[in-house]
Amino acid sequence: MSRPARIASAPSPERAKEMTALLEGLVDCDDPAERRRRRSVVVNEYLPVARSIAARYRGRGVERGDLEQLAALGLVKAVSRWIPGHADDFLQFAVPTISGEIKRYFRDHSWLVRPPRRIQEHRVAIKDVEHQFWQQHGRQPTDTEVARLTELSHEEVSESRSSVAVCRPPSLDADSGPGWVLAQTSGEVDSELEQVENRLAVERLLETLTETERRVVHLRFECGWSQSKIAEEVGVSQMQISRWLRAIARKLRATWN
């Protein structure tokens, strides 16, 4: 794997080799104090890198100090998890691990169009069932199985799934700027991070919808209106509203893919 492009505040190649040697020495180090010392040296050396990564996510509703805390946490995790031979050097592993920690926070705490609490609660129940089902059967459950296990109706399951497609934005990787190698390098990158929150990007996506489509999205996912109520307001059938919502979800996916 080729070395990623130079990152602002990254140690010099010579210094990076010294840090890699410190980490490699942890394998045969049985002294807890020495292990802590080595990890502390590496963390302090790469803190400027973590802060530089955190700076890429400013202006998204999270305070600078909180972003830097998340980045530092990701750095500590990278130091603890790095395995010799996993990458050409520690930086290749640290960058996606640090950015991944920040992305997880956005994924778990941000929504562009916040759905009603009822739908959020349904999503939690569905995710729990899907996780348990996968562990027991080695596959994802069907909507019918999810409905039975959660005691939700088919419409409620479908509603919860479509809310994710409409309310969740695309990857933050596109905003990383020149010289950044994130998801393309190895590290603790969750597959779900492709759907983490990027409010500005989704606002641009919603601009691709027609005025009526934006109104339907607003009434459905922000106001929490039922499909039948929206149909009455817009002057079409409930079936038409259902088709529109599915089409809107496909349109948004196609736009950000």
C-alpha positions as CSV (number, residue, x, y, z in Angstrom):
1,M,0.0,0.0,0.0
2,S,1.4,3.4,-0.9
3,R,1.9,6.0,1.7
4,P,-0.9,8.6,1.9
5,A,-0.2,12.1,0.8
6,R,1.5,14.3,3.3
7,I,-0.9,15.5,6.0
8,A,-0.6,18.8,7.8
9,S,1.3,18.6,11.1
10,A,2.4,15.0,10.4
11,P,5.8,14.0,11.9
12,S,8.7,13.9,9.5
13,P,9.5,10.5,7.9
14,E,12.4,10.0,10.3
15,R,10.3,10.8,13.3
16,A,7.5,8.6,12.0
17,K,9.9,5.7,11.9
18,E,10.9,6.3,15.5
19,M,7.2,6.3,16.5
20,T,6.6,3.1,14.6
21,A,9.6,1.5,16.4
22,L,8.1,2.5,19.7
23,L,4.8,0.8,18.9
24,E,6.5,-2.3,17.5
25,G,8.4,-2.5,20.8
26,L,5.1,-2.9,22.7
27,V,4.7,-6.5,21.3
28,D,7.5,-7.8,23.5
29,C,7.2,-5.3,26.4
30,D,5.9,-6.7,29.6
31,D,6.5,-3.6,31.8
32,P,3.2,-1.7,32.2
33,A,5.0,1.6,33.0
34,E,7.1,1.3,29.8
35,R,4.1,0.4,27.8
36,R,2.3,3.5,29.1
37,R,5.3,5.7,28.4
38,R,5.6,4.5,24.8
39,R,2.0,5.0,24.1
40,S,2.1,8.5,25.7
41,V,5.0,9.5,23.5
42,V,3.2,8.4,20.3
43,V,-0.1,10.1,21.3
44,N,1.7,13.4,22.1
45,E,3.6,13.2,18.8
46,Y,0.4,12.7,16.7
47,L,-1.9,15.1,18.6
48,P,-1.3,17.9,16.0
49,V,-2.5,15.4,13.3
50,A,-5.6,14.7,15.4
51,R,-6.3,18.4,15.7
52,S,-5.8,18.9,12.0
53,I,-8.3,16.2,11.2
54,A,-10.8,17.7,13.7
55,A,-10.5,21.0,12.0
56,R,-11.9,19.5,8.8
57,Y,-15.3,19.0,10.5
58,R,-15.8,22.5,11.9
59,G,-18.9,24.4,11.1
60,R,-21.2,21.4,11.4
61,G,-22.7,22.3,14.8
62,V,-20.1,20.7,17.0
63,E,-17.8,22.9,19.2
64,R,-14.1,22.9,18.3
65,G,-13.1,21.6,21.7
66,D,-15.5,18.6,21.4
67,L,-14.2,17.8,17.9
68,E,-10.6,17.8,19.2
69,Q,-11.6,15.6,22.1
70,L,-13.2,13.1,19.7
71,A,-10.1,13.2,17.6
72,A,-7.8,12.6,20.6
73,L,-10.0,9.7,21.6
74,G,-9.6,8.2,18.1
75,L,-5.9,8.7,18.3
76,V,-5.7,6.8,21.6
77,K,-7.8,4.0,20.1
78,A,-5.4,3.9,17.1
79,V,-2.4,3.6,19.4
80,S,-4.0,0.8,21.4
81,R,-5.2,-1.1,18.4
82,W,-2.3,-0.8,16.0
83,I,-0.7,-4.1,15.0
84,P,2.8,-4.2,13.4
85,G,2.5,-5.1,9.7
86,H,-1.1,-3.8,9.6
87,A,0.0,-0.8,7.5
88,D,3.3,0.7,6.1
89,D,3.4,3.1,9.1
90,F,1.2,4.2,11.9
91,L,-0.2,7.2,10.1
92,Q,-2.0,5.1,7.5
93,F,-3.9,3.4,10.4
94,A,-4.4,6.5,12.6
95,V,-5.9,8.9,10.0
96,P,-9.1,6.8,9.2
97,T,-9.4,5.7,12.9
98,I,-9.4,9.3,14.1
99,S,-11.7,10.5,11.4
100,G,-13.9,7.5,12.0
101,E,-14.4,8.5,15.7
102,I,-15.6,11.9,14.6
103,K,-17.8,10.4,11.9
104,R,-19.5,8.1,14.4
105,Y,-20.4,11.0,16.5
106,F,-22.0,12.8,13.6
107,R,-23.8,9.6,12.5
108,D,-25.2,9.0,16.0
109,H,-26.1,12.5,17.0
110,S,-27.1,14.5,13.8
111,W,-30.1,14.5,11.5
112,L,-30.9,17.0,8.8
113,V,-34.6,16.3,9.0
114,R,-35.3,14.9,12.4
115,P,-38.1,12.4,12.2
116,P,-40.8,12.1,14.9
117,R,-39.7,10.4,18.2
118,R,-42.1,7.5,17.4
119,I,-40.0,6.7,14.2
120,Q,-36.7,7.1,16.1
121,E,-37.9,4.6,18.7
122,H,-39.0,2.2,16.0
123,R,-35.6,2.5,14.4
124,V,-33.9,1.6,17.7
125,A,-36.2,-1.5,18.1
126,I,-35.6,-2.5,14.5
127,K,-31.8,-2.2,14.8
128,D,-31.8,-4.3,18.0
129,V,-33.9,-7.0,16.3
130,E,-31.7,-7.0,13.2
131,H,-28.5,-7.4,15.3
132,Q,-30.0,-10.3,17.4
133,F,-31.4,-12.0,14.3
134,W,-28.0,-11.7,12.5
135,Q,-26.2,-13.3,15.4
136,Q,-28.7,-16.2,15.5
137,H,-29.2,-16.8,11.8
138,G,-26.3,-15.3,10.0
139,R,-28.4,-13.1,7.7
140,Q,-30.5,-10.0,7.8
141,P,-34.2,-10.5,8.6
142,T,-37.0,-9.8,6.1
143,D,-39.4,-7.0,6.7
144,T,-42.0,-9.6,7.6
145,E,-39.7,-11.1,10.3
146,V,-38.8,-7.7,11.6
147,A,-42.5,-6.8,11.9
148,R,-43.2,-10.0,13.8
149,L,-40.3,-9.7,16.2
150,T,-40.8,-6.0,16.9
151,E,-44.6,-6.2,16.9
152,L,-44.8,-3.4,14.5
153,S,-46.9,-3.2,11.4
154,H,-45.4,-3.7,7.9
155,E,-46.2,0.0,7.2
156,E,-44.3,1.1,10.4
157,V,-41.2,-1.0,9.4
158,S,-41.3,0.5,5.9
159,E,-41.8,4.0,7.3
160,S,-38.8,3.6,9.6
161,R,-36.5,2.3,6.8
162,S,-37.5,5.1,4.4
163,S,-36.9,7.7,7.1
164,V,-33.2,6.7,7.1
165,A,-33.0,7.0,3.4
166,V,-34.4,10.5,3.4
167,C,-33.1,11.9,6.6
168,R,-29.5,10.5,6.6
169,P,-26.9,12.3,4.4
170,P,-24.0,11.0,2.4
171,S,-20.3,10.4,3.3
172,L,-18.1,13.1,4.8
173,D,-15.2,11.8,2.9
174,A,-16.0,14.0,-0.1
175,D,-15.2,17.1,2.1
176,S,-11.8,15.9,3.2
177,G,-9.9,18.0,0.8
178,P,-6.7,17.4,-1.2
179,G,-3.9,15.5,0.4
180,W,-6.3,13.4,2.6
181,V,-6.5,9.6,2.4
182,L,-9.3,8.4,4.7
183,A,-11.6,5.5,3.7
184,Q,-9.1,4.4,1.1
185,T,-6.5,3.5,3.8
186,S,-6.8,0.7,6.4
187,G,-8.1,1.4,9.9
188,E,-11.2,1.3,12.1
189,V,-13.6,2.3,9.3
190,D,-17.2,1.2,10.0
191,S,-19.1,0.4,6.8
192,E,-22.0,2.5,8.0
193,L,-19.8,5.6,8.0
194,E,-20.8,6.0,4.3
195,Q,-24.1,7.2,5.6
196,V,-22.9,9.5,8.3
197,E,-24.2,13.1,8.7
198,N,-23.3,15.9,6.4
199,R,-25.9,18.6,6.8
200,L,-24.7,20.9,4.0
201,A,-24.4,18.1,1.5
202,V,-28.0,17.0,2.1
203,E,-29.3,20.5,1.9
204,R,-27.8,20.6,-1.6
205,L,-29.4,17.2,-2.4
206,L,-32.8,18.4,-1.3
207,E,-32.5,21.3,-3.7
208,T,-32.7,18.8,-6.5
209,L,-36.2,17.9,-5.5
210,T,-39.3,19.7,-6.8
211,E,-41.2,22.1,-4.6
212,T,-43.9,19.5,-4.1
213,E,-41.4,16.7,-3.2
214,R,-39.7,19.0,-0.6
215,R,-43.1,19.7,0.9
216,V,-43.9,16.0,1.1
217,V,-40.5,15.4,2.9
218,H,-41.1,18.2,5.3
219,L,-44.6,17.1,6.2
220,R,-43.7,13.4,6.5
221,F,-40.4,13.5,8.3
222,E,-40.3,16.9,10.1
223,C,-44.0,17.4,10.9
224,G,-44.7,13.7,11.4
225,W,-47.9,13.7,9.3
226,S,-49.4,10.4,8.2
227,Q,-49.4,9.6,4.5
228,S,-53.2,9.9,4.4
229,K,-53.1,13.4,5.9
230,I,-50.4,14.5,3.4
231,A,-52.5,13.0,0.6
232,E,-55.5,15.1,1.7
233,E,-53.3,18.2,2.0
234,V,-51.6,17.8,-1.4
235,G,-54.7,16.5,-3.2
236,V,-53.6,13.1,-4.3
237,S,-54.2,9.5,-3.1
238,Q,-52.3,7.9,-0.2
239,M,-50.9,5.4,-2.7
240,Q,-49.5,8.3,-4.7
241,I,-47.8,9.7,-1.6
242,S,-46.3,6.3,-0.8
243,R,-44.9,6.1,-4.4
244,W,-43.5,9.6,-4.1
245,L,-41.7,8.9,-0.9
246,R,-40.1,5.8,-2.4
247,A,-39.1,7.7,-5.5
248,I,-37.7,10.6,-3.5
249,A,-35.5,8.1,-1.5
250,R,-34.2,6.6,-4.8
251,K,-33.6,10.0,-6.2
252,L,-31.6,11.2,-3.2
253,R,-29.5,7.9,-3.2
254,A,-28.8,8.3,-6.9
255,T,-27.7,11.9,-6.5
256,W,-25.3,11.3,-3.6
257,N,-23.9,8.0,-5.1
